[in-house]
Amino acid sequence: MRPDNQSRGRYSRPVLCLCKWLHEIKAPLLVIHGTADPIFPVQHGMALSEAVAGARLLKLKGGGHELNPGDWDRIVEAIAKHTGSKRAVDRR
């Protein structure tokens, strides 16, 4: 357990670092991360996208740890582009 885990309160648990294996990921990776995430700061998403070759990062300005309905169109558009989807987004 890392000493800084104590700041996570009742949800503390040992941290398993997969950092040494990230370079082995060959699948296309899209990292979606809020810039105001209080649990995992945006630097975590940035580091993840930098550690995986070819990964793309979508930063949601002001986004926290949850997905906000106001960001859904950007998220869906980014996923569609990332996966090469030609389908139009149903905006009901």
VONUTI-538725 format. One record per residue: residue number from 1; residue in one letter; x, y, z of N, C-alpha, C, O in turn. Coordinates in steps of 0.05 Angstrom, whole numbers. Example, Ala and Ser with C-alpha at 12.3 -4.5 7.8 and 13.67 -1.06 7.14 Angstrom:
VONUTI-538725
> 1/A/264/-114/156/246/-90/156/264/-66/156/285/-66/169
> 2/S/257/-45/142/273/-21/143/258/1/157/268/23/161
//
This chain:
VONUTI-538725
> 1/M/17/-24/0/0/0/0/18/25/0/37/26/15
> 2/R/11/44/-17/26/69/-17/18/86/6/-6/86/13
> 3/P/36/101/18/29/118/41/8/139/34/-8/146/51
> 4/D/8/149/9/-11/170/2/-39/160/0/-58/176/-3
> 5/N/-44/134/1/-71/123/0/-87/130/25/-112/129/24
> 6/Q/-74/138/46/-88/145/70/-107/168/65/-128/170/79
> 7/S/-102/185/46/-118/208/41/-145/201/27/-162/218/23
> 8/R/-148/176/19/-172/168/4/-195/160/24/-216/152/15
> 9/G/-190/162/49/-211/157/69/-220/128/70/-203/110/68
> 10/R/-245/124/74/-256/97/78/-254/79/54/-257/55/56
> 11/Y/-249/90/31/-246/74/7/-218/66/1/-212/56/-21
> 12/S/-200/70/20/-172/63/17/-169/33/12/-182/16/25
> 13/R/-151/26/-6/-144/-1/-10/-116/-1/-24/-108/19/-35
> 14/P/-103/-24/-23/-77/-24/-37/-80/-18/-66/-99/-25/-79
> 15/V/-60/-4/-77/-60/4/-105/-44/-16/-121/-21/-22/-115
> 16/L/-56/-26/-142/-42/-44/-160/-34/-27/-184/-51/-17/-199
> 17/C/-8/-24/-188/2/-8/-210/7/-25/-234/23/-44/-234
> 18/L/-7/-19/-255/-4/-34/-280/14/-20/-300/16/-27/-323
> 19/C/27/1/-290/43/19/-307/63/4/-324/67/10/-348
> 20/K/76/-17/-313/97/-30/-328/86/-47/-352/101/-57/-368
> 21/W/59/-50/-353/47/-66/-375/32/-48/-395/24/-58/-416
> 22/L/29/-23/-389/13/-6/-407/24/-5/-435/9/-3/-455
> 23/H/50/-6/-438/63/-4/-465/55/-29/-482/59/-28/-506
> 24/E/46/-50/-469/38/-74/-484/10/-73/-496/3/-90/-512
> 25/I/-5/-53/-489/-32/-51/-500/-30/-44/-530/-17/-24/-537
> 26/K/-43/-60/-546/-42/-56/-575/-69/-47/-586/-70/-37/-609
> 27/A/-90/-50/-571/-116/-41/-579/-118/-11/-579/-105/2/-563
> 28/P/-133/1/-598/-136/30/-598/-149/39/-571/-168/27/-562
> 29/L/-138/60/-559/-148/68/-533/-157/97/-534/-142/115/-543
> 30/L/-181/102/-525/-192/129/-522/-196/133/-492/-212/120/-480
> 31/V/-181/152/-481/-183/159/-453/-202/183/-451/-197/204/-463
> 32/I/-223/180/-435/-242/202/-431/-240/210/-402/-244/194/-384
> 33/H/-233/236/-397/-227/244/-369/-236/272/-364/-231/290/-380
> 34/G/-249/276/-341/-258/303/-333/-234/318/-322/-217/307/-308
> 35/T/-234/344/-327/-212/361/-318/-214/368/-288/-195/377/-275
> 36/A/-238/364/-277/-243/370/-248/-249/345/-232/-263/346/-212
> 37/D/-239/322/-240/-244/297/-226/-230/298/-199/-206/300/-197
> 38/P/-246/296/-177/-234/298/-150/-222/271/-141/-207/271/-121
> 39/I/-228/250/-155/-218/223/-146/-192/217/-160/-172/209/-148
> 40/F/-192/219/-187/-168/215/-203/-164/240/-219/-177/245/-239
> 41/P/-145/257/-211/-140/282/-225/-134/277/-255/-125/255/-262
> 42/V/-139/297/-271/-136/295/-300/-108/285/-308/-104/274/-329
> 43/Q/-88/290/-291/-61/281/-297/-60/251/-299/-42/241/-314
> 44/H/-77/237/-286/-79/207/-289/-86/200/-317/-74/182/-329
> 45/G/-107/213/-328/-116/207/-355/-94/215/-375/-90/201/-395
> 46/M/-81/237/-370/-59/246/-388/-37/226/-388/-26/219/-409
> 47/A/-29/216/-364/-7/197/-362/-15/171/-376/2/158/-390
> 48/L/-40/162/-373/-49/138/-386/-48/141/-416/-38/123/-430
> 49/S/-58/163/-427/-57/166/-456/-29/169/-467/-24/162/-490
> 50/E/-11/179/-450/17/181/-459/32/154/-457/51/150/-472
> 51/A/23/137/-439/37/111/-435/29/90/-456/44/71/-460
> 52/V/6/94/-469/-3/74/-489/1/86/-517/-11/107/-524
> 53/A/17/73/-533/23/83/-560/-2/87/-576/-19/69/-578
> 54/G/-5/110/-588/-28/116/-605/-54/123/-591/-74/127/-603
> 55/A/-53/124/-564/-78/130/-549/-86/159/-554/-69/177/-559
> 56/R/-112/164/-552/-122/191/-554/-136/198/-528/-147/181/-514
> 57/L/-135/224/-522/-146/235/-497/-168/255/-503/-163/274/-518
> 58/L/-191/251/-491/-213/271/-493/-216/282/-464/-224/268/-446
> 59/K/-209/307/-461/-212/320/-435/-239/335/-435/-246/350/-453
> 60/L/-255/329/-414/-281/342/-411/-278/365/-391/-275/360/-367
> 61/K/-277/389/-402/-272/413/-385/-293/415/-363/-317/416/-368
> 62/G/-283/416/-339/-301/419/-315/-314/393/-307/-328/392/-287
> 63/G/-309/371/-322/-321/345/-316/-309/333/-291/-285/335/-286
> 64/G/-325/320/-275/-316/307/-251/-311/277/-256/-301/270/-277
> 65/H/-318/261/-236/-313/232/-239/-336/218/-252/-335/194/-259
> 66/E/-358/232/-256/-382/221/-269/-385/231/-297/-371/250/-305
> 67/L/-403/219/-312/-409/228/-339/-433/246/-338/-455/237/-330
> 68/N/-430/271/-346/-452/290/-345/-468/289/-371/-456/287/-392
> 69/P/-494/291/-370/-510/291/-394/-502/313/-414/-504/309/-438
> 70/G/-492/335/-404/-483/357/-422/-458/349/-439/-452/362/-459
> 71/D/-444/328/-431/-420/319/-445/-426/295/-463/-409/287/-479
> 72/W/-450/284/-462/-456/259/-476/-451/262/-506/-440/244/-519
> 73/D/-460/284/-519/-456/287/-548/-426/286/-555/-418/273/-574
> 74/R/-409/300/-539/-380/299/-545/-369/272/-541/-352/263/-556
> 75/I/-378/258/-520/-368/231/-514/-376/212/-537/-359/197/-547
> 76/V/-402/212/-544/-411/194/-565/-397/200/-592/-389/182/-606
> 77/E/-394/226/-598/-380/234/-622/-351/224/-622/-341/213/-642
> 78/A/-337/227/-599/-309/218/-597/-307/187/-600/-289/177/-613
> 79/I/-326/173/-588/-326/143/-590/-332/135/-619/-318/117/-629
> 80/A/-351/148/-631/-358/141/-659/-333/146/-677/-327/130/-694
> 81/K/-321/169/-674/-297/175/-690/-274/155/-684/-261/146/-702
> 82/H/-271/149/-658/-249/131/-650/-253/103/-661/-233/90/-669
> 83/T/-278/94/-663/-283/67/-673/-288/66/-703/-292/45/-714
> 84/G/-288/90/-716/-293/90/-745/-322/87/-752/-328/80/-775
> 85/S/-340/91/-733/-368/88/-739/-378/109/-758/-371/133/-756
> 86/K/-395/101/-777/-407/120/-796/-436/127/-788/-448/143/-801
> 87/R/-446/114/-767/-473/118/-759/-477/146/-747/-460/156/-732
> 88/A/-499/158/-754/-507/183/-742/-516/179/-714/-527/158/-707
> 89/V/-512/198/-697/-521/196/-669/-550/203/-668/-559/224/-678
> 90/D/-566/186/-655/-594/190/-651/-597/210/-627/-590/203/-605
> 91/R/-606/234/-632/-608/254/-611/-636/258/-601/-645/281/-598
> 92/R/-650/237/-595/-677/239/-585/-678/253/-559/-699/257/-547
//
